[in-house]
């Protein structure tokens, strides 16, 4: 006797009802945003990201990788590099799925530094940047946007002397173009 036989229902009627209400399954979006969370967890209108019981401070929907299973990409970002949700999700998926993950996952972006002044080919390293593209320190407060930077660009911090000088120069240029 099957589990369904425990119910006093007509199985033919169940089949008819099932055919009437069955909907074709929607294609599950397997893309992962640069924030490390599934694209399906981003609001289509506001682009706000809510991967689980917390809100992600993602400020731009930017799909970077397509994976066979998005369940491993729901953790919180704790910083840059190894602490980033994207890196951790890839690590967990690879450990759980092994060769299947490696065979089916594919990058949707070029392997280049996202710093607009660099753009050289590199291994990817997710970091948090401010709106002027300078890396910010890891912090308890979720802030900034995630970018992929090369080694030399990711070593320029928000409050480094180089960053301060670059920001001053950018402000000077903005002020001179606005008054012209």
N, C-alpha and C positions, 0 to 999 in steps of 0.2 A: 504494500500500500504506500503510495506517495504522500508527501506532505499535503498536496492540494486535495487528495482524496479525503482528508480529514474535515474538509468543509462541505457543507450541504449546498453546493452550487452546481449549476450546469456548465460543464467545461466547454460545450459548443457555444453557449451564450457568452462565456468569457472570451472565447476566440473572436466572436463577432464584435464585441465591445472593444477588444484590443485593436482589431483592424480599423475600427472607426475612429479611435482617438490617437492611434500611433502617428507620430510625426517623424519625418526623416531626421536622423541625428545631424546636428549642426557640426560643421567642420570645426574642430577645436584648434584655436590659434596656438601654435607651438613656438611662437617667437618670444624671445626674452628681451626686455628693454635694458638699456645700459645701466639702469638703477639696480638690476639684478632680479627683477620681478617679471612675471608673465605679462605680456601686452594685454591679455584679457582682464587683468586686474586694474587697468587704467580706465578711467571714465572717458568715454568717447568725446564728450563735449568739453569738459574742463581739463582733461588729461591728468587729473589727480589720480594718484596711485594708492590703493589700499589692498596690499597683498594678503593680509590676515587680519588680526585684531588690532592692527596699528596702521597709522598712515605713514607713507613714505614721502619724504620731501622732494620727490622727483619733480623737476621743473620742465622737463622736456621728454616727450615720448620718442624714444630713439631705439628701434629694434636693432640688435647687434648680432644675435645668434638664434638659430632655429634648432630646437632640441626635440627628442622623441617623447619626453615626459617632463611636464612643467612642475610636478609636485615638489621637486627638490629646490625650487627657486622662490621660497616664501620666507626666507630668514631676513632679519634686520641687518642693515649695514652698520658695522662697528668701526669703520675707518676705511683707509685706502689699502690697495694691494690684497694681501691675504685676508684682511678683515672685511673686505667688501662683499656684499651679498652675491654679486655676480660670480666672483672667484669661488666663494664658498659653495654656491649652487652647482657650479660645474664640477667641483671636487666631489660633492656628495653624489651627484648623478653618475659620475664616472665610477665611483666606488660601488654604488648599488647596481649599475647596469653593465659595467665592464666594457667589453669590446662592442657591444650593441650601441652604447652611447657614442663611442668614438666613430663608429661606422655611419651613424645616422645624423649626428649633429653637424651643422654647417654654419660658418660665419657669414653674416650678411653685410659686413663692413670690410674695408681694406685694412690691412695691418700697417697703419701709419699713425704717427703722433698727431693728435687732434689740436695741438697748439697751432693757431693760425700762422704763427711766425716760424714754424719748424716744418711740419708735415713730412718728416723723413720716415722711411720704412722702419718698423720696429716690432718687437714683441709687445703685446698689449699689457698695460698696467693701469687698472682703474683707480683714479684719484678723485678727490673732491676739489673743485676749483671755485673761485669767486667769479663774478660776472666779467672781470677783466682777464680771465684765463690764468690767474696765478693760483698755485696750490695752497689750500688752507690746511692748517694742522688738524689732526684727528681731534675730535671733540665730542663730548657727551651730547651736545646740542646738534641735531641734524640740520645741516646747512649746506649751501652751495649746490653745484651741479656736478654730475659725474662726467669725467672725460678720460680718454685713453692718452697717456703721455709716455714719451720715451724716457730713458733714464736721466738724461741731462735736463730735460724740461721739468721732470717731476722733483728735481732737487732744488728748484727755485721756489721758495716759500713765500707766502703772502706778506710776511713781515720782514723778508730779507732786504738787505740794502739795495740789491738789484731790483726787487719788486717795487720798493718805495720810489726809486729813481724813475722806473718805467711808468709808474702811475702818475708821478708829478709831470713827466713829459707828456703823457696822454692828456692830462688835464690842461696843460699849457696849450697844446695843439687844439683841443676842443674850444678853449676860450678864445684863441686867436681866429678860428674859423667862424665862431658865432658872432664876433664883432666885425668881421669883414663883410 
